Amino acid sequence: MLFRGVILSRLSQRFSDFWSLITMSLSFGLLHGVDFIGATVFGYLCGALYLKFKNIWASILVHSLNNALGCLFFVINQNQKLSLPSFNEVEVLHSFKEGFSFLLIGGVFLVFTLKHLNQSRLE
């Protein structure tokens, strides 16, 4: 919410959408550090969703889905040696449940918001 809801929306008020997206996605990538290129591209895509729909819920849903899938793959592959910080099983399961809960909540809000936006456009 910080990057799309605050940073991108503020940058868009002063600069073009293109430069606002580039700046926001680079900062998103820098913050995530380990996978700078992947996080930058992901930040750009989520930012583009935010600008297209003019609301935060589409990017929240995509980000939640990404995090939930990341947790799921981590749990599935936990028997393999990974180069990630060590987490105990309780932390992983808690993160997965939290991500899945946000995914469900985000999905409900996204459907509600898209229906509302479509009704507003028809009027």
C-alpha positions in Angstrom: 0.0 0.0 0.0 2.9 2.3 0.7 4.4 2.1 -2.8 1.2 2.2 -4.9 -1.2 3.9 -2.5 1.2 6.7 -1.3 4.4 6.9 -3.3 3.0 6.2 -6.8 -0.1 8.4 -6.3 2.0 11.3 -5.1 4.5 10.9 -7.9 1.7 10.8 -10.5 0.5 14.1 -9.3 3.8 15.8 -10.2 5.2 13.6 -13.0 4.0 11.5 -15.9 2.7 8.0 -15.2 5.7 6.5 -17.0 8.3 8.2 -14.8 6.2 7.7 -11.7 6.0 4.0 -12.4 9.7 3.7 -13.1 10.7 5.6 -9.9 8.2 3.7 -7.7 9.2 0.3 -9.1 12.9 0.9 -8.7 12.4 1.9 -5.1 10.3 -1.2 -4.6 13.1 -3.3 -6.1 15.7 -1.6 -3.9 13.7 -2.2 -0.8 13.3 -6.0 -1.6 17.1 -6.2 -2.2 17.7 -9.9 -2.8 15.8 -10.2 -6.2 16.1 -6.6 -7.4 15.2 -7.2 -11.0 12.2 -9.5 -10.2 10.9 -7.1 -7.5 11.3 -4.1 -9.8 9.4 -5.8 -12.6 6.7 -7.0 -10.1 6.5 -3.5 -8.7 6.1 -2.0 -12.2 3.2 -4.5 -13.0 1.4 -3.8 -9.7 1.8 -0.1 -10.2 0.4 -0.4 -13.7 -2.6 -2.2 -12.3 -3.1 0.6 -9.8 -2.9 3.3 -12.5 -5.2 1.4 -14.8 -8.0 0.7 -12.3 -7.4 3.9 -10.2 -7.7 1.9 -7.0 -5.4 -0.1 -4.8 -7.2 -3.4 -4.6 -6.1 -4.9 -7.8 -2.5 -4.6 -6.9 -3.1 -5.7 -3.3 -4.8 -8.9 -4.7 -1.9 -9.6 -7.1 0.7 -8.9 -4.4 -1.1 -11.1 -1.8 -1.4 -13.9 -4.4 2.3 -13.6 -5.1 3.2 -13.8 -1.4 0.8 -16.7 -0.8 2.2 -18.6 -3.7 5.7 -17.9 -2.4 4.8 -19.3 1.0 3.1 -22.3 -0.6 6.2 -23.2 -2.7 8.4 -22.7 0.3 6.3 -25.2 2.4 6.2 -27.7 -0.5 10.0 -27.5 -1.0 10.9 -27.2 2.7 12.7 -30.6 2.5 15.1 -29.3 -0.1 18.1 -27.2 0.9 17.2 -23.6 0.3 19.3 -20.5 0.5 16.8 -18.6 2.6 17.0 -17.6 6.2 15.9 -20.5 8.4 12.3 -20.3 9.5 10.6 -22.7 11.8 7.4 -24.6 10.6 5.1 -22.4 12.8 6.4 -19.2 11.2 6.0 -20.6 7.7 2.4 -21.8 8.3 1.5 -18.6 10.0 2.8 -16.6 7.0 1.0 -18.8 4.6 -2.3 -18.5 6.5 -1.9 -14.8 6.8 -1.1 -14.5 3.0 -4.1 -16.7 2.1 -6.4 -14.6 4.4 -5.3 -11.4 2.8 -5.7 -13.0 -0.6 -9.3 -13.9 0.2 -10.1 -10.5 1.7 -8.4 -8.8 -1.2 -10.4 -10.9 -3.7 -13.7 -9.9 -2.1 -12.8 -6.2 -2.1 -11.5 -6.4 -5.7 -14.8 -8.0 -7.0 -16.8 -5.4 -5.0 -14.7 -2.5 -6.3 -14.7 -3.6 -9.9 -18.5 -4.0 -9.8 -18.8 -0.6 -8.3 -16.5 0.9 -10.9 -18.4 -0.7 -13.8 -21.7 0.6 -12.4 -20.2 4.1 -12.1 -19.0 4.1 -15.7 -22.4 3.0 -17.0 -24.1 5.9 -15.3 
